[in-house]
Every structure is written in C-alpha cells, then in structure tokens.
C-alpha cells in the first residue's frame, strides 16, 4: 500500500490513451488427488473486465475477475465463488520503476452478507532500479502471494525490443514475448493470490490460496476500431497448480491439482 501511494505521487506525463476489456477463460477439469476419499474433478473458469489508462511514463487502471472454483470433496470452509477487485499500475521515472496494486479479494457470501475479516484486503508491489539509463537490466524486489503466503523475493528484470519482437524477462515470475505489432504473444508466468473466505454457515473465517504456473499463446485476430473491439484468442495450460484452504473436517489442506489445458477470449476496446 505504501508503494502504491509513492507511485501515485511520482511525476507522470499527460496520459495518452485508455482501454477497456472483457475476458473469459475456461480450464479443462483438474484431477483431484486419487488417494482422497470420494475424489471428484475440480472445475474452474474466469470472467474478467478492466480499464487501463496508458501514459508515457506508465499506466493505471482497475481489474475485476470472478472465478468459480468447484471443489466437491470434503467440507470446504468456502463456497468456491472467488471475487477480486484491484486498482493500481506501473510507473517508471529515470532509473526507477514501481509496480503496485491493492484491492479486495473474497468469496461471494462475504460481500453478500458484509461479513469481512482482514484477509479481504490484498495487494502486490515491486520496485526496480536499472543499472544505468541505457541498460535493459534492472534489479529489484517484489512482494505478493504468487508462491503461497505473502513474501518478498529478489527480482531481475530484462527488456529488449528488436526486429524479432519485444522480449521481457522478470525473474522469477514471468517470461514474455510479443511479435512485431503485438499480433502474437507467448507468456509463461507464475500466478498466485489469496482470497478471504467464509464457510457456508458464515461461522469460520479463513483464506484460500491458489497458485501455479500458467503458459498461454494468444493471437490478436483484428485491431478493432470505433465501437468494434479487437478480438484476442488464447490457448495454454496451467501446470503445478496448488490450492490451500481449510476443510471443516480435515483442517488445513494443501493439495496439488492435475495439470489442465485452458482457452480464452478477450475483447479490447
């Protein structure tokens, strides 16, 4: 939160453009661990929307997504309807770059009955310093829930644009390549976050952590124009996906879900 406030205070050029998007992503069912009693597959999808304002020295916007995560084994202390709303962006000035997001993440019954606990407030932040004004390499530190509980990790960022496209390496969380004109994009990234939870009876307050690796190849079919959106199709996979939550009978659980293919469609205005 402190880094977000600092970033907002940084000098920025007049913001030049903005955009709105809608997103739908669907995973094939995950396999629940076979040694679990009454094991059933876990289904997952994602609906999202957002808006972003892009300027010469960074961007700012909001993102909302809803993920039904259907766990039908045991007695989960959550209802599987995960909502997340975050605000923030990234800014760079001379040798420094700041990335910061803050918002609210929780299950639907928490917002419906307005029963909140501290885990509903969520965020992530990172700060980098380039080795020199002309260097593509930056060193920094970032904190988030990508690897489970919130932790700070050293980060190494390298960026290059050439005839073969735009390359971005942000270790240990992301590798990305965009073709010239950004028609194609290939991304490998570490995904992970925390949602505050309530059991169906709204008596047990806890949290759900969902994390893993996601790779996705996307193709922009058209560039859009006027009221017509650009259409982006994606195909990929989630690997080493894990979910950690409280079960009312078994207590804390940390389970690895099977690897799963995914497909997505995104509309950009």
C-alpha atoms as one frame of an Amber mdcrd trajectory, in Angstrom:
protein
   0.000   0.000   0.000   2.888   2.379   0.794   4.480   1.688  -2.602   1.130
   2.351  -4.320   0.898   5.782  -2.647   4.515   6.577  -3.561   3.892   5.531
  -7.165   0.838   7.751  -7.472   2.959  10.678  -6.304   5.640  10.171  -8.973
   5.694  12.769 -11.773   3.941  11.461 -14.875   3.443  12.701 -18.392  -0.027
  13.507 -19.634  -1.776  10.189 -20.108  -2.321   9.480 -23.778  -4.756   6.614
 -24.193  -7.087   4.280 -22.369  -8.807   0.995 -22.966 -11.473  -1.333 -21.632
 -11.511  -5.136 -21.865 -13.703  -8.155 -21.241 -12.203 -11.618 -20.651 -13.433
 -15.192 -20.429 -11.099 -18.119 -19.643 -12.026 -21.786 -19.209  -9.881 -24.622
 -17.887 -10.463 -28.290 -18.534 -11.355 -30.067 -15.254  -8.491 -30.644 -12.839
  -7.912 -34.100 -11.410  -8.249 -34.231  -7.624  -5.573 -36.350  -5.851  -6.560
 -40.002  -6.372  -5.950 -41.038  -2.766  -8.640 -38.664  -1.475 -11.940 -40.229
  -0.432 -14.834 -39.509  -2.798 -12.395 -37.747  -5.138 -14.030 -35.703  -7.885
 -12.681 -33.412 -10.579 -12.345 -29.682  -9.913 -13.768 -27.241 -12.475 -12.563
 -23.674 -12.875 -13.344 -20.689 -15.082 -12.700 -16.954 -15.012 -14.695 -13.909
 -16.064 -12.943 -10.566 -16.010 -13.175  -6.936 -17.008 -10.981  -3.922 -16.565
  -9.896  -0.499 -17.690  -6.447   0.979 -18.110  -5.083   4.436 -18.845  -1.713
   4.393 -20.604   0.731   7.297 -20.486   4.305   7.994 -21.472   5.652   7.013
 -18.048   3.309   4.193 -17.051  -0.278   3.129 -16.689  -3.060   2.990 -14.127
  -6.373   1.140 -14.015  -8.610  -1.399 -12.338  -9.280  -5.110 -12.828 -12.150
  -7.275 -11.618 -12.475 -11.023 -12.016 -14.784 -13.768 -10.794 -13.512 -17.358
 -10.560 -15.818 -20.244  -9.674 -13.543 -22.949  -8.250 -15.684 -26.055  -7.793
 -14.213 -28.299  -5.109 -16.734 -31.058  -4.375 -14.619 -33.125  -1.981 -14.826
 -32.978   1.808 -16.276 -29.950   3.644 -14.500 -26.837   2.302 -14.739 -23.764
   4.518 -15.576 -21.657   1.443 -18.286 -21.592  -1.211 -15.962 -21.610  -4.236
 -17.107 -18.252  -5.673 -13.976 -16.069  -5.699 -14.205 -12.330  -6.407 -11.258
  -9.964  -6.789 -11.119  -6.203  -7.447  -7.762  -4.396  -7.630  -6.514  -0.919
  -8.536  -3.022   0.146  -9.478  -0.464   0.096 -12.244   3.183   0.685 -13.035
   5.298   3.802 -13.374   8.882   4.477 -14.397  10.971   7.584 -13.877  14.649
   7.794 -14.801  16.282   4.654 -13.308  13.305   3.555 -11.232  10.203   1.505
 -11.900   7.376   0.884  -9.425   4.574  -1.667  -9.774   1.780  -1.614  -7.211
  -1.755  -2.975  -6.899  -4.170  -3.039  -3.968  -7.764  -4.146  -3.573 -10.206
  -6.645  -2.160 -10.442 -10.420  -2.668 -13.017 -12.691  -1.075 -15.834 -15.171
  -1.514 -19.292 -14.106  -2.626 -21.010 -14.756   0.724 -18.579 -12.340   2.386
 -19.743  -9.470   0.157 -23.386 -10.557   0.166 -23.680 -10.546   3.960 -20.980
  -7.882   4.510 -19.039 -10.038   6.948 -15.397  -9.100   6.380 -12.114 -10.027
   8.012  -8.595  -8.732   7.486  -7.618 -11.186   4.710 -10.051  -9.466   2.336
  -7.539  -6.609   1.818  -4.932  -7.723  -0.660  -2.107  -6.349  -2.778   1.220
  -6.741  -4.505   4.164  -4.424  -5.087   7.579  -4.347  -6.740  10.321  -1.770
  -7.181  13.228  -1.889  -9.657  16.338   0.150 -10.361  18.076  -0.001 -13.738
  21.829  -0.459 -13.751  22.128   2.657 -15.929  19.925   4.867 -18.096  20.732
   2.795 -21.193  20.795  -0.640 -19.534  17.986  -3.124 -20.276  18.691  -4.819
 -16.941  17.054  -3.803 -13.652  17.324  -5.259 -10.165  14.622  -5.038  -7.539
  12.361  -6.672  -5.010   8.715  -7.678  -5.108   6.121  -8.895  -2.634   2.958
 -10.881  -3.418   1.138 -14.219  -2.971   2.389 -15.894  -6.164   4.231 -18.621
  -4.239   1.748 -19.015  -1.374   1.723 -16.779   1.681   2.829 -13.188   1.092
   6.597 -12.978   0.735   9.277 -10.635  -0.591  11.593 -12.015  -3.260  14.502
 -10.520  -5.244  13.573  -9.753  -8.864  15.639  -9.417 -12.043  14.045  -7.571
 -14.974  15.403  -7.515 -18.539  13.662  -5.929 -21.528  14.586  -5.803 -25.217
  12.788  -4.698 -28.393  14.130  -5.659 -31.831  13.207  -6.957 -35.263  12.040
 -10.249 -33.729   9.619  -8.557 -31.353   9.575  -7.429 -27.759  11.090  -9.581
 -25.009  10.502  -9.186 -21.289  12.058 -11.321 -18.568  11.006 -10.708 -14.952
  12.544 -13.494 -12.901  11.323 -15.475 -11.048   7.736 -14.650 -12.075   7.428
 -14.084 -15.836   8.815 -14.547 -19.356   7.014 -12.830 -22.257   7.485 -12.428
 -25.999   5.383 -10.237 -28.296   5.664 -10.324 -32.062   6.091  -7.087 -34.043
   2.787  -5.159 -33.926   1.832  -7.357 -30.913  -0.209  -9.755 -33.050   1.151
 -12.829 -31.221   2.118 -13.118 -27.565   3.660 -16.016 -25.664   3.702 -15.762
 -21.885   4.952 -18.002 -19.079   4.159 -16.643 -15.627   3.730 -17.516 -12.015
   0.149 -16.866 -10.882  -0.971 -16.805  -7.276  -3.240 -14.915  -4.925  -5.238
 -15.062  -1.688  -8.990 -14.808  -1.187 -10.633 -14.250   2.195 -13.254 -16.946
   2.831 -16.282 -17.790   4.940 -17.842 -21.226   5.269 -21.475 -21.609   4.048
 -22.758 -21.077   7.602 -20.597 -17.913   7.863 -19.029 -19.039  11.153 -15.446
 -19.880  10.105 -13.144 -17.138   8.795 -10.144 -18.347   6.795  -8.389 -17.868
   3.447  -7.875 -19.734   0.177  -4.550 -19.621  -1.683  -4.441 -20.590  -5.362
  -1.095 -20.626  -7.178   0.730 -22.298 -10.050   2.426 -21.759 -13.413   0.448
 -20.675 -16.471   1.630 -20.565 -20.072  -0.520 -19.121 -22.831  -0.146 -18.273
 -26.516  -2.522 -15.552 -27.712  -3.349 -14.247 -31.196  -4.993 -10.905 -31.933
  -7.444 -11.556 -34.773  -8.122  -7.913 -35.579  -7.157  -4.482 -34.330 -10.680
  -3.220 -33.715 -11.805   0.314 -34.326 -14.575   2.648 -33.278 -17.155   0.682
 -31.295 -15.801  -2.653 -32.572 -13.421  -4.444 -30.184 -10.187  -6.178 -31.011
 -10.562  -9.939 -30.503  -7.761 -11.940 -28.862  -7.872 -15.738 -28.648  -5.652
 -17.739 -26.322  -4.636 -21.357 -25.760  -2.424 -22.609 -22.961  -2.037 -24.718
 -19.851  -1.791 -24.454 -16.075   0.982 -26.528 -14.515   1.750 -27.392 -10.891
  -1.461 -25.751  -9.685  -1.957 -25.921  -5.929  -4.832 -24.879  -3.689  -4.567
 -24.310   0.057  -7.650 -23.831   2.235  -9.368 -25.021   5.410 -11.627 -28.060
   5.433 -14.207 -28.119   8.241 -13.464 -31.787   8.983  -9.863 -32.351   7.857
  -8.412 -28.963   8.849  -5.842 -27.107   6.686  -5.279 -28.745   3.281  -2.637
 -28.037   0.643  -3.420 -30.051  -2.490  -1.837 -30.227  -5.927  -4.381 -30.245
  -8.717  -3.699 -32.008 -12.003  -2.301 -30.057 -14.946  -5.013 -28.586 -17.192
  -5.366 -27.048 -20.648  -7.131 -23.703 -20.968  -8.661 -21.480 -23.606  -9.548
 -17.799 -23.517 -11.190 -15.000 -25.446 -10.627 -11.312 -24.767 -12.305  -8.220
 -26.246 -10.333  -4.969 -26.182 -11.787  -1.512 -26.847
